Amino acid sequence: MQIREAATIIRASLTMEQVVGVYLPAERIRRRFIPCPFHGEKVGSLKLYDDSFYCFGCHVGGDAVDFVGKLLALSPADAMRRINDDFALGLPLGESTMQQRLDAQRRGSELIRQREAIAEARRRRVEAYSELVDKWTRLAVQMRDNAPTDRDAPYPVAWVEAAKQIDQAAWELNGAELPEGM
């Protein structure tokens, strides 16, 4: 397979966010910006596009192959081999032994398991946070709908019960981790 064909297949198969997620797993992607790994900074100046990246600080840009090559100090051909192996793309890039192909397949399977575990953990956080929001909202609506209409009238039981629970619900909600992207 020619180098240009392989680069085209890699660009079509992977987004920059997927590539960054594997090679810089600790980085948080915020609105498609991350801190640039090519120069020291704490704010995100490196913009991730679907098939490319560009740093507004050091003016480095390119595609997934360029990113991996620069990050790991690899030639473009070695960067493509590394991406091919790490994502188990199965591209026939040069000679590889059966053991190398099996190792690449194992790494690809592990990456898939990691991505699925991360997605499941996020789904659980979103669900737990949504339940807390629903609980607080339900209590706030109950207080609003059962508020006393007269200053001298006794407090309705439904209002009192909601008032007893709403502070606890607000405390739980404030202490909960807001899932990224919400």
Secondary structure, DSSP 8 states (H G I E B T S, - for coil): --HHHHHHHHHHH--HHHHHHHHSTT---BTTEEE-TTS--SSEEEEE-SS-EEETTT--EE-HHHHHHHHHT--HHHHHHHHHHHTT-----S---HHHHHHHHHHHHHHHHHHHHHHHHHHHHHHHHHHHHHHHHHHHHHHHHT--SSTTS---HHHHHHHHHHHHHHHHHHHS---TT-
